[in-house]
Every structure is written in C-alpha cells, then in structure tokens.
Amino acid sequence: MSDLRLQKDHNAVQLSAGHLHWCLAGLNDQDSLSATDALRLVEANLLAEWRDGQIPFPIEQCAAANGVARIAGTVRLQTIEDAMTALEKGPILAFMDIYEDFWRYYASGHYHHVAGRCLGLHPVAVVGCDRDRSFWVIKNSLGTSWGDVGYARIMFGQCRLFTEDGAGGAQLILA
C-alpha cells in the first residue's frame, strides 16, 4: 500500500499505509486488505506517519508506532469523473485488482491486463491522471525499486479501478 500525503493544519502529513496493512490489520505481504476493512480501520484508528526507509513498514515497530492522524470521513468514488474531481484535492486511497502480469512484470508504460490470474485487491494511492491518454498514475508501497520508480500508469477501465463494478476508492478527510 502506498503512503498518503494529506494536509492537516496546513502541514503535509505522509501517512504510513504499511502501518495500516501490517500493524492495524495484522496482515502479511501475501494477504490483501479489503476496501471495506481498510476504510473501517482508517476511521477507527490513528495512523502512523511514514518515515524514510519504511517500505515495507518494519513489523517489529508495530507496538511502538504512534499514530498521528485519524481519518474523519471518506467520500466514496466509483466513477472516473468522481475520481478526477477528488484528485483536485489530493491523493486517493483506491483499491484495484492485482494480476500476476502487473505484480511481477510491470516496469514502465501504460498497464492493461494481458495474462495471469487475479491475486486479489490491492490498495494504492492514486496521485494523478491523464484524461487525454486515459490512464491513472498510482504510487505503490514497494518503493522505488518497483515499477517506474515506485509508480505505475494504469489504463482507464483496467483492474476495476473506478469502474461501476469495481471496489473504487475513497477521498480521505483528516480529523
């Protein structure tokens, strides 16, 4: 899961998605976190701030991690237009289907699913889009050694990202 940079009291706060995944949800790197569970957890718990070198989040630091912000609410996003409007305010916590060809082989370019089974839902931070070329820009949690220096471009309509039948995403509102 990607870090989420949000504003709180006019200061940038970069929340640790790894803290959410490994510590609050109690999952490992092979487990996927459902959209419903992720949103429930971010509304009920303080999330730790992300620090350099915490990709993935150091599990041994779960007990000592201090939360810095709680999400006060979410706005559900199910369509491309919803997501584009939300991006004007900042990153979006989104959930997309991850396929073998993306997870193992994506290095750059515009992704569309070609082969391999679905490995489950994966939370990402949608940080931008290109309406003309029809793709989302996402940031993943595996750091700069994955994908295109930690980012990927997902074609509209792929991976059920902001599709009517997809898991969608949520604009997070800090408390």
Beta strands, then each sheet from edge to edge (+ up, - down):
strand 1: 4-8
strand 2: 11-15
strand 3: 47-48
strand 4: 67-69
strand 5: 71-77
strand 6: 92-99
strand 7: 110-111
strand 8: 118-130
strand 9: 135-139
strand 10: 151-155
strand 11: 169-174
sheet 1: 1+ 2-
sheet 2: 3+ 4-
sheet 3: 5+ 11- 6+ 8- 9+ 10- 7-
end
